Amino acid sequence: AKEATKTATKTATDTAKSLKTTADKTLLGDFQSEQQKFADELERKKMASQTAVAAVAPWIGYQEED
């Protein structure tokens, strides 16, 4: 009976560790995916703003631009 209890405890502990590892990987993977989406969006906005600035005529902003 003692050996069966020891085996059951080890199996339960191993299962718990496995479930925790799987949950951590899933949560970490989800976080990293969302973080990458955010970084990509920031880069896209940065590129769009640079493009918009580059599209302005060179005489815009001078006193006699008309």
PQR file of N, CA, C, O and H, with PARSE charges and radii, in Angstrom:
ATOM      1  N   ALA A   1       0.823  -1.188   0.000 -0.4000 1.5000
ATOM      2  CA  ALA A   1       0.000   0.000   0.000 -0.0000 2.0000
ATOM      3  C   ALA A   1       0.872   1.258   0.000  0.5500 1.7000
ATOM      4  O   ALA A   1       0.552   2.268  -0.627 -0.5500 1.4000
ATOM      5  N   LYS A   2       1.978   1.156   0.724 -0.4000 1.5000
ATOM      6  CA  LYS A   2       2.878   2.297   0.803 -0.0000 2.0000
ATOM      7  C   LYS A   2       3.478   2.601  -0.568  0.5500 1.7000
ATOM      8  O   LYS A   2       3.601   3.764  -0.953 -0.5500 1.4000
ATOM      9  H   LYS A   2       2.238   0.336   1.233  0.4000 1.0000
ATOM     10  N   GLU A   3       3.847   1.560  -1.298 -0.4000 1.5000
ATOM     11  CA  GLU A   3       4.437   1.721  -2.634 -0.0000 2.0000
ATOM     12  C   GLU A   3       3.407   2.293  -3.618  0.5500 1.7000
ATOM     13  O   GLU A   3       3.748   3.120  -4.464 -0.5500 1.4000
ATOM     14  H   GLU A   3       3.748   0.615  -0.986  0.4000 1.0000
ATOM     15  N   ALA A   4       2.151   1.853  -3.508 -0.4000 1.5000
ATOM     16  CA  ALA A   4       1.090   2.353  -4.381 -0.0000 2.0000
ATOM     17  C   ALA A   4       0.836   3.834  -4.116  0.5500 1.7000
ATOM     18  O   ALA A   4       0.626   4.600  -5.057 -0.5500 1.4000
ATOM     19  H   ALA A   4       1.874   1.182  -2.821  0.4000 1.0000
ATOM     20  N   THR A   5       0.851   4.238  -2.878 -0.4000 1.5000
ATOM     21  CA  THR A   5       0.654   5.644  -2.517 -0.0000 2.0000
ATOM     22  C   THR A   5       1.805   6.485  -3.054  0.5500 1.7000
ATOM     23  O   THR A   5       1.594   7.578  -3.578 -0.5500 1.4000
ATOM     24  H   THR A   5       1.021   3.616  -2.114  0.4000 1.0000
ATOM     25  N   LYS A   6       3.017   5.969  -2.920 -0.4000 1.5000
ATOM     26  CA  LYS A   6       4.195   6.685  -3.417 -0.0000 2.0000
ATOM     27  C   LYS A   6       4.124   6.851  -4.936  0.5500 1.7000
ATOM     28  O   LYS A   6       4.434   7.923  -5.457 -0.5500 1.4000
ATOM     29  H   LYS A   6       3.188   5.080  -2.494  0.4000 1.0000
ATOM     30  N   THR A   7       3.714   5.788  -5.652 -0.4000 1.5000
ATOM     31  CA  THR A   7       3.590   5.841  -7.112 -0.0000 2.0000
ATOM     32  C   THR A   7       2.483   6.808  -7.527  0.5500 1.7000
ATOM     33  O   THR A   7       2.650   7.579  -8.472 -0.5500 1.4000
ATOM     34  H   THR A   7       3.462   4.918  -5.229  0.4000 1.0000
ATOM     35  N   ALA A   8       1.357   6.765  -6.824 -0.4000 1.5000
ATOM     36  CA  ALA A   8       0.239   7.657  -7.139 -0.0000 2.0000
ATOM     37  C   ALA A   8       0.623   9.115  -6.902  0.5500 1.7000
ATOM     38  O   ALA A   8       0.253   9.992  -7.684 -0.5500 1.4000
ATOM     39  H   ALA A   8       1.221   6.138  -6.057  0.4000 1.0000
ATOM     40  N   THR A   9       1.353   9.371  -5.840 -0.4000 1.5000
ATOM     41  CA  THR A   9       1.796  10.724  -5.540 -0.0000 2.0000
ATOM     42  C   THR A   9       2.753  11.234  -6.612  0.5500 1.7000
ATOM     43  O   THR A   9       2.648  12.379  -7.052 -0.5500 1.4000
ATOM     44  H   THR A   9       1.653   8.658  -5.206  0.4000 1.0000
ATOM     45  N   LYS A  10       3.694  10.373  -7.033 -0.4000 1.5000
ATOM     46  CA  LYS A  10       4.638  10.760  -8.073 -0.0000 2.0000
ATOM     47  C   LYS A  10       3.907  11.025  -9.383  0.5500 1.7000
ATOM     48  O   LYS A  10       4.215  11.998 -10.070 -0.5500 1.4000
ATOM     49  H   LYS A  10       3.780   9.443  -6.675  0.4000 1.0000
ATOM     50  N   THR A  11       2.956  10.187  -9.737 -0.4000 1.5000
ATOM     51  CA  THR A  11       2.188  10.371 -10.969 -0.0000 2.0000
ATOM     52  C   THR A  11       1.396  11.674 -10.913  0.5500 1.7000
ATOM     53  O   THR A  11       1.368  12.420 -11.891 -0.5500 1.4000
ATOM     54  H   THR A  11       2.706   9.396  -9.178  0.4000 1.0000
ATOM     55  N   ALA A  12       0.764  11.952  -9.797 -0.4000 1.5000
ATOM     56  CA  ALA A  12      -0.009  13.185  -9.645 -0.0000 2.0000
ATOM     57  C   ALA A  12       0.908  14.403  -9.727  0.5500 1.7000
ATOM     58  O   ALA A  12       0.560  15.406 -10.349 -0.5500 1.4000
ATOM     59  H   ALA A  12       0.787  11.346  -9.002  0.4000 1.0000
ATOM     60  N   THR A  13       2.067  14.313  -9.103 -0.4000 1.5000
ATOM     61  CA  THR A  13       3.021  15.429  -9.140 -0.0000 2.0000
ATOM     62  C   THR A  13       3.514  15.663 -10.561  0.5500 1.7000
ATOM     63  O   THR A  13       3.585  16.804 -11.015 -0.5500 1.4000
ATOM     64  H   THR A  13       2.350  13.498  -8.598  0.4000 1.0000
ATOM     65  N   ASP A  14       3.857  14.581 -11.267 -0.4000 1.5000
ATOM     66  CA  ASP A  14       4.320  14.706 -12.656 -0.0000 2.0000
ATOM     67  C   ASP A  14       3.233  15.301 -13.546  0.5500 1.7000
ATOM     68  O   ASP A  14       3.515  16.144 -14.397 -0.5500 1.4000
ATOM     69  H   ASP A  14       3.800  13.654 -10.897  0.4000 1.0000
ATOM     70  N   THR A  15       2.001  14.866 -13.351 -0.4000 1.5000
ATOM     71  CA  THR A  15       0.882  15.384 -14.141 -0.0000 2.0000
ATOM     72  C   THR A  15       0.681  16.876 -13.869  0.5500 1.7000
ATOM     73  O   THR A  15       0.456  17.656 -14.794 -0.5500 1.4000
ATOM     74  H   THR A  15       1.771  14.181 -12.660  0.4000 1.0000
ATOM     75  N   ALA A  16       0.763  17.262 -12.609 -0.4000 1.5000
ATOM     76  CA  ALA A  16       0.601  18.674 -12.249 -0.0000 2.0000
ATOM     77  C   ALA A  16       1.704  19.522 -12.880  0.5500 1.7000
ATOM     78  O   ALA A  16       1.435  20.611 -13.386 -0.5500 1.4000
ATOM     79  H   ALA A  16       0.946  16.628 -11.858  0.4000 1.0000
ATOM     80  N   LYS A  17       2.932  19.035 -12.854 -0.4000 1.5000
ATOM     81  CA  LYS A  17       4.048  19.769 -13.464 -0.0000 2.0000
ATOM     82  C   LYS A  17       3.835  19.899 -14.969  0.5500 1.7000
ATOM     83  O   LYS A  17       4.087  20.952 -15.555 -0.5500 1.4000
ATOM     84  H   LYS A  17       3.151  18.150 -12.443  0.4000 1.0000
ATOM     85  N   SER A  18       3.370  18.820 -15.581 -0.4000 1.5000
ATOM     86  CA  SER A  18       3.123  18.840 -17.021 -0.0000 2.0000
ATOM     87  C   SER A  18       2.031  19.834 -17.383  0.5500 1.7000
ATOM     88  O   SER A  18       2.170  20.583 -18.350 -0.5500 1.4000
ATOM     89  H   SER A  18       3.165  17.965 -15.105  0.4000 1.0000
ATOM     90  N   LEU A  19       0.955  19.848 -16.626 -0.4000 1.5000
ATOM     91  CA  LEU A  19      -0.140  20.788 -16.871 -0.0000 2.0000
ATOM     92  C   LEU A  19       0.315  22.233 -16.668  0.5500 1.7000
ATOM     93  O   LEU A  19      -0.068  23.121 -17.431 -0.5500 1.4000
ATOM     94  H   LEU A  19       0.841  19.239 -15.840  0.4000 1.0000
ATOM     95  N   LYS A  20       1.130  22.466 -15.643 -0.4000 1.5000
ATOM     96  CA  LYS A  20       1.632  23.809 -15.388 -0.0000 2.0000
ATOM     97  C   LYS A  20       2.523  24.263 -16.542  0.5500 1.7000
ATOM     98  O   LYS A  20       2.419  25.405 -16.990 -0.5500 1.4000
ATOM     99  H   LYS A  20       1.441  21.746 -15.024  0.4000 1.0000
ATOM    100  N   THR A  21       3.384  23.393 -17.020 -0.4000 1.5000
ATOM    101  CA  THR A  21       4.267  23.727 -18.131 -0.0000 2.0000
ATOM    102  C   THR A  21       3.466  24.046 -19.380  0.5500 1.7000
ATOM    103  O   THR A  21       3.774  25.008 -20.082 -0.5500 1.4000
ATOM    104  H   THR A  21       3.468  22.465 -16.656  0.4000 1.0000
ATOM    105  N   THR A  22       2.444  23.255 -19.667 -0.4000 1.5000
ATOM    106  CA  THR A  22       1.592  23.490 -20.826 -0.0000 2.0000
ATOM    107  C   THR A  22       0.861  24.821 -20.691  0.5500 1.7000
ATOM    108  O   THR A  22       0.785  25.585 -21.653 -0.5500 1.4000
ATOM    109  H   THR A  22       2.193  22.473 -19.096  0.4000 1.0000
ATOM    110  N   ALA A  23       0.326  25.103 -19.512 -0.4000 1.5000
ATOM    111  CA  ALA A  23      -0.385  26.371 -19.288 -0.0000 2.0000
ATOM    112  C   ALA A  23       0.570  27.547 -19.434  0.5500 1.7000
ATOM    113  O   ALA A  23       0.220  28.558 -20.043 -0.5500 1.4000
ATOM    114  H   ALA A  23       0.387  24.482 -18.731  0.4000 1.0000
ATOM    115  N   ASP A  24       1.763  27.424 -18.885 -0.4000 1.5000
ATOM    116  CA  ASP A  24       2.750  28.505 -18.994 -0.0000 2.0000
ATOM    117  C   ASP A  24       3.108  28.753 -20.449  0.5500 1.7000
ATOM    118  O   ASP A  24       3.195  29.904 -20.877 -0.5500 1.4000
ATOM    119  H   ASP A  24       2.047  26.602 -18.390  0.4000 1.0000
ATOM    120  N   LYS A  25       3.316  27.699 -21.205 -0.4000 1.5000
ATOM    121  CA  LYS A  25       3.670  27.856 -22.616 -0.0000 2.0000
ATOM    122  C   LYS A  25       2.539  28.523 -23.384  0.5500 1.7000
ATOM    123  O   LYS A  25       2.790  29.377 -24.234 -0.5500 1.4000
ATOM    124  H   LYS A  25       3.245  26.765 -20.857  0.4000 1.0000
ATOM    125  N   THR A  26       1.315  28.151 -23.101 -0.4000 1.5000
ATOM    126  CA  THR A  26       0.164  28.718 -23.787 -0.0000 2.0000
ATOM    127  C   THR A  26       0.017  30.200 -23.443  0.5500 1.7000
ATOM    128  O   THR A  26      -0.149  31.030 -24.337 -0.5500 1.4000
ATOM    129  H   THR A  26       1.111  27.458 -22.410  0.4000 1.0000
ATOM    130  N   LEU A  27       0.078  30.533 -22.168 -0.4000 1.5000
ATOM    131  CA  LEU A  27      -0.053  31.924 -21.753 -0.0000 2.0000
ATOM    132  C   LEU A  27       1.113  32.758 -22.273  0.5500 1.7000
ATOM    133  O   LEU A  27       0.922  33.878 -22.746 -0.5500 1.4000
ATOM    134  H   LEU A  27       0.213  29.859 -21.442  0.4000 1.0000
ATOM    135  N   LEU A  28       2.308  32.211 -22.182 -0.4000 1.5000
ATOM    136  CA  LEU A  28       3.483  32.932 -22.667 -0.0000 2.0000
ATOM    137  C   LEU A  28       3.409  33.102 -24.178  0.5500 1.7000
ATOM    138  O   LEU A  28       3.744  34.162 -24.705 -0.5500 1.4000
ATOM    139  H   LEU A  28       2.463  31.301 -21.798  0.4000 1.0000
ATOM    140  N   GLY A  29       2.972  32.062 -24.871 -0.4000 1.5000
ATOM    141  CA  GLY A  29       2.827  32.149 -26.320 -0.0000 2.0000
ATOM    142  C   GLY A  29       1.802  33.194 -26.722  0.5500 1.7000
ATOM    143  O   GLY A  29       2.026  33.961 -27.659 -0.5500 1.4000
ATOM    144  H   GLY A  29       2.700  31.200 -24.442  0.4000 1.0000
ATOM    145  N   ASP A  30       0.684  33.229 -26.022 -0.4000 1.5000
ATOM    146  CA  ASP A  30      -0.350  34.231 -26.295 -0.0000 2.0000
ATOM    147  C   ASP A  30       0.184  35.641 -26.052  0.5500 1.7000
ATOM    148  O   ASP A  30      -0.058  36.547 -26.850 -0.5500 1.4000
ATOM    149  H   ASP A  30       0.502  32.607 -25.261  0.4000 1.0000
ATOM    150  N   PHE A  31       0.908  35.821 -24.957 -0.4000 1.5000
ATOM    151  CA  PHE A  31       1.467  37.129 -24.640 -0.0000 2.0000
ATOM    152  C   PHE A  31       2.462  37.566 -25.711  0.5500 1.7000
ATOM    153  O   PHE A  31       2.419  38.704 -26.178 -0.5500 1.4000
ATOM    154  H   PHE A  31       1.105  35.085 -24.309  0.4000 1.0000
ATOM    155  N   GLN A  32       3.352  36.662 -26.098 -0.4000 1.5000
ATOM    156  CA  GLN A  32       4.354  37.003 -27.100 -0.0000 2.0000
ATOM    157  C   GLN A  32       3.703  37.322 -28.441  0.5500 1.7000
ATOM    158  O   GLN A  32       4.154  38.220 -29.152 -0.5500 1.4000
ATOM    159  H   GLN A  32       3.387  35.737 -25.719  0.4000 1.0000
ATOM    160  N   SER A  33       2.656  36.597 -28.786 -0.4000 1.5000
ATOM    161  CA  SER A  33       1.940  36.857 -30.031 -0.0000 2.0000
ATOM    162  C   SER A  33       1.309  38.248 -30.012  0.5500 1.7000
ATOM    163  O   SER A  33       1.420  38.993 -30.986 -0.5500 1.4000
ATOM    164  H   SER A  33       2.290  35.867 -28.208  0.4000 1.0000
ATOM    165  N   GLU A  34       0.656  38.595 -28.926 -0.4000 1.5000
ATOM    166  CA  GLU A  34       0.035  39.919 -28.801 -0.0000 2.0000
ATOM    167  C   GLU A  34       1.100  41.020 -28.782  0.5500 1.7000
ATOM    168  O   GLU A  34       0.905  42.091 -29.357 -0.5500 1.4000
ATOM    169  H   GLU A  34       0.565  37.989 -28.135  0.4000 1.0000
ATOM    170  N   GLN A  35       2.214  40.748 -28.123 -0.4000 1.5000
ATOM    171  CA  GLN A  35       3.301  41.724 -28.075 -0.0000 2.0000
ATOM    172  C   GLN A  35       3.861  41.968 -29.480  0.5500 1.7000
ATOM    173  O   GLN A  35       4.174  43.103 -29.839 -0.5500 1.4000
ATOM    174  H   GLN A  35       2.372  39.878 -27.656  0.4000 1.0000
ATOM    175  N   GLN A  36       3.985  40.898 -30.271 -0.4000 1.5000
ATOM    176  CA  GLN A  36       4.491  41.040 -31.639 -0.0000 2.0000
ATOM    177  C   GLN A  36       3.505  41.817 -32.509  0.5500 1.7000
ATOM    178  O   GLN A  36       3.914  42.642 -33.326 -0.5500 1.4000
ATOM    179  H   GLN A  36       3.731  39.976 -29.979  0.4000 1.0000
ATOM    180  N   LYS A  37       2.209  41.557 -32.337 -0.4000 1.5000
ATOM    181  CA  LYS A  37       1.190  42.311 -33.080 -0.0000 2.0000
ATOM    182  C   LYS A  37       1.289  43.804 -32.758  0.5500 1.7000
ATOM    183  O   LYS A  37       1.205  44.648 -33.650 -0.5500 1.4000
ATOM    184  H   LYS A  37       1.877  40.887 -31.673  0.4000 1.0000
ATOM    185  N   PHE A  38       1.469  44.116 -31.471 -0.4000 1.5000
ATOM    186  CA  PHE A  38       1.583  45.507 -31.033 -0.0000 2.0000
ATOM    187  C   PHE A  38       2.821  46.164 -31.642  0.5500 1.7000
ATOM    188  O   PHE A  38       2.749  47.289 -32.135 -0.5500 1.4000
ATOM    189  H   PHE A  38       1.538  43.430 -30.746  0.4000 1.0000
ATOM    190  N   ALA A  39       3.947  45.465 -31.609 -0.4000 1.5000
ATOM    191  CA  ALA A  39       5.184  46.006 -32.169 -0.0000 2.0000
ATOM    192  C   ALA A  39       5.038  46.218 -33.679  0.5500 1.7000
ATOM    193  O   ALA A  39       5.510  47.222 -34.213 -0.5500 1.4000
ATOM    194  H   ALA A  39       4.005  44.551 -31.209  0.4000 1.0000
ATOM    195  N   ASP A  40       4.388  45.276 -34.365 -0.4000 1.5000
ATOM    196  CA  ASP A  40       4.165  45.412 -35.810 -0.0000 2.0000
ATOM    197  C   ASP A  40       3.278  46.624 -36.112  0.5500 1.7000
ATOM    198  O   ASP A  40       3.529  47.357 -37.069 -0.5500 1.4000
ATOM    199  H   ASP A  40       4.005  44.460 -33.931  0.4000 1.0000
ATOM    200  N   GLU A  41       2.256  46.827 -35.306 -0.4000 1.5000
ATOM    201  CA  GLU A  41       1.350  47.966 -35.491 -0.0000 2.0000
ATOM    202  C   GLU A  41       2.089  49.289 -35.274  0.5500 1.7000
ATOM    203  O   GLU A  41       1.901  50.242 -36.029 -0.5500 1.4000
ATOM    204  H   GLU A  41       2.052  46.231 -34.529  0.4000 1.0000
ATOM    205  N   LEU A  42       2.925  49.339 -34.245 -0.4000 1.5000
ATOM    206  CA  LEU A  42       3.717  50.553 -34.008 -0.0000 2.0000
ATOM    207  C   LEU A  42       4.644  50.834 -35.186  0.5500 1.7000
ATOM    208  O   LEU A  42       4.780  51.984 -35.606 -0.5500 1.4000
ATOM    209  H   LEU A  42       3.078  48.564 -33.632  0.4000 1.0000
ATOM    210  N   GLU A  43       5.273  49.810 -35.716 -0.4000 1.5000
ATOM    211  CA  GLU A  43       6.176  49.974 -36.859 -0.0000 2.0000
ATOM    212  C   GLU A  43       5.398  50.433 -38.090  0.5500 1.7000
ATOM    213  O   GLU A  43       5.868  51.283 -38.846 -0.5500 1.4000
ATOM    214  H   GLU A  43       5.163  48.876 -35.375  0.4000 1.0000
ATOM    215  N   ARG A  44       4.203  49.868 -38.289 -0.4000 1.5000
ATOM    216  CA  ARG A  44       3.374  50.266 -39.430 -0.0000 2.0000
ATOM    217  C   ARG A  44       2.971  51.738 -39.315  0.5500 1.7000
ATOM    218  O   ARG A  44       3.008  52.475 -40.300 -0.5500 1.4000
ATOM    219  H   ARG A  44       3.820  49.177 -37.675  0.4000 1.0000
ATOM    220  N   LYS A  45       2.589  52.158 -38.108 -0.4000 1.5000
ATOM    221  CA  LYS A  45       2.211  53.564 -37.896 -0.0000 2.0000
ATOM    222  C   LYS A  45       3.405  54.486 -38.098  0.5500 1.7000
ATOM    223  O   LYS A  45       3.271  55.572 -38.663 -0.5500 1.4000
ATOM    224  H   LYS A  45       2.559  51.559 -37.308  0.4000 1.0000
ATOM    225  N   LYS A  46       4.563  54.057 -37.640 -0.4000 1.5000
ATOM    226  CA  LYS A  46       5.772  54.863 -37.805 -0.0000 2.0000
ATOM    227  C   LYS A  46       6.094  55.037 -39.288  0.5500 1.7000
ATOM    228  O   LYS A  46       6.412  56.140 -39.731 -0.5500 1.4000
ATOM    229  H   LYS A  46       4.672  53.175 -37.181  0.4000 1.0000
ATOM    230  N   MET A  47       6.012  53.956 -40.048 -0.4000 1.5000
ATOM    231  CA  MET A  47       6.294  54.011 -41.482 -0.0000 2.0000
ATOM    232  C   MET A  47       5.254  54.883 -42.197  0.5500 1.7000
ATOM    233  O   MET A  47       5.602  55.637 -43.106 -0.5500 1.4000
ATOM    234  H   MET A  47       5.753  53.059 -39.688  0.4000 1.0000
ATOM    235  N   ALA A  48       3.987  54.786 -41.792 -0.4000 1.5000
ATOM    236  CA  ALA A  48       2.929  55.579 -42.414 -0.0000 2.0000
ATOM    237  C   ALA A  48       3.144  57.067 -42.146  0.5500 1.7000
ATOM    238  O   ALA A  48       2.927  57.897 -43.028 -0.5500 1.4000
ATOM    239  H   ALA A  48       3.705  54.174 -41.053  0.4000 1.0000
ATOM    240  N   SER A  49       3.569  57.401 -40.934 -0.4000 1.5000
ATOM    241  CA  SER A  49       3.788  58.810 -40.622 -0.0000 2.0000
ATOM    242  C   SER A  49       5.001  59.356 -41.376  0.5500 1.7000
ATOM    243  O   SER A  49       4.995  60.517 -41.785 -0.5500 1.4000
ATOM    244  H   SER A  49       3.746  56.726 -40.217  0.4000 1.0000
ATOM    245  N   GLN A  50       6.025  58.553 -41.565 -0.4000 1.5000
ATOM    246  CA  GLN A  50       7.199  58.982 -42.324 -0.0000 2.0000
ATOM    247  C   GLN A  50       6.842  59.178 -43.794  0.5500 1.7000
ATOM    248  O   GLN A  50       7.325  60.109 -44.438 -0.5500 1.4000
ATOM    249  H   GLN A  50       6.030  57.610 -41.233  0.4000 1.0000
ATOM    250  N   THR A  51       6.001  58.304 -44.315 -0.4000 1.5000
ATOM    251  CA  THR A  51       5.565  58.405 -45.702 -0.0000 2.0000
ATOM    252  C   THR A  51       4.730  59.668 -45.893  0.5500 1.7000
ATOM    253  O   THR A  51       4.875  60.370 -46.893 -0.5500 1.4000
ATOM    254  H   THR A  51       5.609  57.548 -43.791  0.4000 1.0000
ATOM    255  N   ALA A  52       3.861  59.949 -44.933 -0.4000 1.5000
ATOM    256  CA  ALA A  52       3.012  61.144 -45.028 -0.0000 2.0000
ATOM    257  C   ALA A  52       3.860  62.408 -45.017  0.5500 1.7000
ATOM    258  O   ALA A  52       3.571  63.345 -45.761 -0.5500 1.4000
ATOM    259  H   ALA A  52       3.743  59.378 -44.121  0.4000 1.0000
ATOM    260  N   VAL A  53       4.871  62.452 -44.213 -0.4000 1.5000
ATOM    261  CA  VAL A  53       5.746  63.620 -44.151 -0.0000 2.0000
ATOM    262  C   VAL A  53       6.516  63.755 -45.456  0.5500 1.7000
ATOM    263  O   VAL A  53       6.687  64.865 -45.959 -0.5500 1.4000
ATOM    264  H   VAL A  53       5.106  61.690 -43.609  0.4000 1.0000
ATOM    265  N   ALA A  54       6.974  62.657 -46.003 -0.4000 1.5000
ATOM    266  CA  ALA A  54       7.755  62.677 -47.236 -0.0000 2.0000
ATOM    267  C   ALA A  54       6.895  63.102 -48.427  0.5500 1.7000
ATOM    268  O   ALA A  54       7.435  63.553 -49.437 -0.5500 1.4000
ATOM    269  H   ALA A  54       6.835  61.755 -45.594  0.4000 1.0000
ATOM    270  N   ALA A  55       5.569  62.968 -48.331 -0.4000 1.5000
ATOM    271  CA  ALA A  55       4.684  63.287 -49.442 -0.0000 2.0000
ATOM    272  C   ALA A  55       4.339  64.784 -49.511  0.5500 1.7000
ATOM    273  O   ALA A  55       3.691  65.212 -50.466 -0.5500 1.4000
ATOM    274  H   ALA A  55       5.130  62.602 -47.511  0.4000 1.0000
ATOM    275  N   VAL A  56       4.750  65.577 -48.536 -0.4000 1.5000
ATOM    276  CA  VAL A  56       4.455  67.007 -48.512 -0.0000 2.0000
ATOM    277  C   VAL A  56       5.410  67.714 -49.479  0.5500 1.7000
ATOM    278  O   VAL A  56       6.605  67.421 -49.526 -0.5500 1.4000
ATOM    279  H   VAL A  56       5.276  65.230 -47.760  0.4000 1.0000
ATOM    280  N   ALA A  57       4.852  68.648 -50.244 -0.4000 1.5000
ATOM    281  CA  ALA A  57       5.662  69.405 -51.201 -0.0000 2.0000
ATOM    282  C   ALA A  57       6.743  70.186 -50.460  0.5500 1.7000
ATOM    283  O   ALA A  57       6.506  70.660 -49.349 -0.5500 1.4000
ATOM    284  H   ALA A  57       3.882  68.886 -50.206  0.4000 1.0000
ATOM    285  N   PRO A  58       7.912  70.325 -51.049 -0.5600 1.5000
ATOM    286  CA  PRO A  58       9.029  70.986 -50.358  0.2800 2.0000
ATOM    287  C   PRO A  58       8.786  72.463 -50.061  0.5500 1.7000
ATOM    288  O   PRO A  58       9.433  73.006 -49.165 -0.5500 1.4000
ATOM    289  N   TRP A  59       7.886  73.133 -50.769 -0.4000 1.5000
ATOM    290  CA  TRP A  59       7.652  74.559 -50.534 -0.0000 2.0000
ATOM    291  C   TRP A  59       6.603  74.821 -49.457  0.5500 1.7000
ATOM    292  O   TRP A  59       6.374  75.976 -49.095 -0.5500 1.4000
ATOM    293  H   TRP A  59       7.361  72.692 -51.497  0.4000 1.0000
ATOM    294  N   ILE A  60       5.967  73.785 -48.942 -0.4000 1.5000
ATOM    295  CA  ILE A  60       4.944  73.956 -47.903 -0.0000 2.0000
ATOM    296  C   ILE A  60       5.616  74.489 -46.636  0.5500 1.7000
ATOM    297  O   ILE A  60       6.626  73.955 -46.178 -0.5500 1.4000
ATOM    298  H   ILE A  60       6.153  72.848 -49.236  0.4000 1.0000
ATOM    299  N   GLY A  61       5.036  75.548 -46.086 -0.4000 1.5000
ATOM    300  CA  GLY A  61       5.529  76.125 -44.846 -0.0000 2.0000
ATOM    301  C   GLY A  61       6.350  77.376 -45.050  0.5500 1.7000
ATOM    302  O   GLY A  61       6.632  78.075 -44.077 -0.5500 1.4000
ATOM    303  H   GLY A  61       4.216  75.982 -46.457  0.4000 1.0000
ATOM    304  N   TYR A  62       6.747  77.690 -46.267 -0.4000 1.5000
ATOM    305  CA  TYR A  62       7.491  78.922 -46.522 -0.0000 2.0000
ATOM    306  C   TYR A  62       6.519  80.100 -46.610  0.5500 1.7000
ATOM    307  O   TYR A  62       5.332  79.906 -46.868 -0.5500 1.4000
ATOM    308  H   TYR A  62       6.517  77.122 -47.057  0.4000 1.0000
ATOM    309  N   GLN A  63       7.011  81.298 -46.400 -0.4000 1.5000
ATOM    310  CA  GLN A  63       6.151  82.491 -46.391 -0.0000 2.0000
ATOM    311  C   GLN A  63       5.388  82.659 -47.695  0.5500 1.7000
ATOM    312  O   GLN A  63       4.193  82.950 -47.663 -0.5500 1.4000
ATOM    313  H   GLN A  63       7.976  81.455 -46.190  0.4000 1.0000
ATOM    314  N   GLU A  64       6.014  82.491 -48.797 -0.4000 1.5000
ATOM    315  CA  GLU A  64       5.366  82.728 -50.086 -0.0000 2.0000
ATOM    316  C   GLU A  64       5.075  81.411 -50.815  0.5500 1.7000
ATOM    317  O   GLU A  64       5.410  81.259 -51.990 -0.5500 1.4000
ATOM    318  H   GLU A  64       6.985  82.254 -48.823  0.4000 1.0000
ATOM    319  N   GLU A  65       4.463  80.483 -50.126 -0.4000 1.5000
ATOM    320  CA  GLU A  65       4.229  79.196 -50.745 -0.0000 2.0000
ATOM    321  C   GLU A  65       3.196  79.231 -51.858  0.5500 1.7000
ATOM    322  O   GLU A  65       3.182  78.331 -52.698 -0.5500 1.4000
ATOM    323  H   GLU A  65       4.190  80.606 -49.172  0.4000 1.0000
ATOM    324  N   ASP A  66       2.326  80.244 -51.894 -0.4000 1.5000
ATOM    325  CA  ASP A  66       1.344  80.343 -52.950 -0.0000 2.0000
ATOM    326  C   ASP A  66       2.052  80.676 -54.247  0.5500 1.7000
ATOM    327  O   ASP A  66       1.406  80.809 -55.286 -0.5500 1.4000
ATOM    328  H   ASP A  66       2.338  80.975 -51.212  0.4000 1.0000
TER
END
